[in-house]
Amino acid sequence: MPTRVKTSSIREMGVEEMRTRVAELREEMFNLRFRNTMKQLDNPLKIRESRREMARLLTVLKEKERQATSPGAPSKP
C-alpha cells in the first residue's frame, strides 16, 4: 500500500521546503510520464500519487501565502 503524505505533516513544512518539494515532484512527474510512455513504468498509479501530493502542497502553500499577505483576515472564508 502506498504511503500518503498527510496534510498535517505538509502544514508543518516551511514555505521554502514546500517549494523545493513541488519542484522535485514536477521533475519526478516528468520522468514518470516519460517512462510510462516508453512502457517502462512498473506502477502507473505513482503518477496519480505524485499529482495529488503536489496539489496538496500547492494548496497549503497558497493558504500560507494568503495568510502572510493579510494577517488580520481569518484563515477560512
C-alpha positions as CSV (number, residue, x, y, z in Angstrom):
1,M,0.0,0.0,0.0
2,P,1.5,3.4,-1.0
3,T,2.3,5.9,1.8
4,R,0.4,9.1,1.5
5,V,1.8,12.4,2.7
6,K,-0.6,13.7,5.3
7,T,-1.8,17.3,5.2
8,S,-0.8,17.8,8.8
9,S,2.8,17.0,8.0
10,I,2.7,19.3,5.0
11,R,1.4,22.2,7.2
12,E,4.4,21.8,9.4
13,M,6.8,22.3,6.5
14,G,8.3,25.7,5.8
15,V,7.4,27.7,2.6
16,E,10.8,27.1,1.0
17,E,10.7,23.5,1.9
18,M,7.3,23.2,0.2
19,R,8.5,25.0,-2.9
20,T,11.5,22.7,-3.1
21,R,9.3,19.6,-2.8
22,V,7.0,20.9,-5.5
23,A,10.0,21.3,-7.8
24,E,11.1,17.8,-7.0
25,L,7.6,16.4,-7.7
26,R,7.4,18.2,-11.1
27,E,10.7,16.7,-12.1
28,E,9.5,13.3,-10.8
29,M,6.2,13.5,-12.7
30,F,8.1,14.4,-15.9
31,N,10.2,11.3,-15.5
32,L,7.2,9.1,-14.6
33,R,5.2,10.3,-17.7
34,F,8.2,9.7,-19.9
35,R,8.8,6.2,-18.5
36,N,5.0,5.4,-18.8
37,T,5.1,6.4,-22.5
38,M,8.1,4.1,-23.1
39,K,6.2,1.3,-21.2
40,Q,8.9,1.1,-18.6
41,L,6.9,2.2,-15.6
42,D,6.1,-0.6,-13.1
43,N,3.3,1.2,-11.3
44,P,1.3,3.8,-13.3
45,L,-0.6,4.8,-10.1
46,K,2.6,6.5,-9.0
47,I,1.7,9.4,-11.4
48,R,-1.6,9.9,-9.6
49,E,0.0,9.8,-6.2
50,S,2.6,12.4,-7.3
51,R,0.0,14.7,-8.8
52,R,-2.2,14.6,-5.7
53,E,0.7,15.2,-3.4
54,M,1.7,18.2,-5.5
55,A,-1.9,19.5,-5.3
56,R,-1.9,19.2,-1.6
57,L,1.5,21.0,-1.3
58,L,0.3,23.8,-3.6
59,T,-3.0,24.2,-1.7
60,V,-1.2,24.6,1.7
61,L,1.4,26.8,0.1
62,K,-1.3,29.1,-1.3
63,E,-3.0,29.2,2.1
64,K,0.2,30.2,3.9
65,E,1.0,32.9,1.3
66,R,-2.6,34.3,1.7
67,Q,-2.2,34.4,5.5
68,A,1.1,36.2,5.1
69,T,-0.3,38.9,3.0
70,S,-3.4,39.5,5.2
71,P,-2.5,38.6,8.8
72,G,-5.8,40.1,10.1
73,A,-8.1,38.0,7.9
74,P,-9.5,34.7,9.1
75,S,-7.9,31.6,7.7
76,K,-11.2,30.2,6.3
77,P,-13.7,32.3,4.5
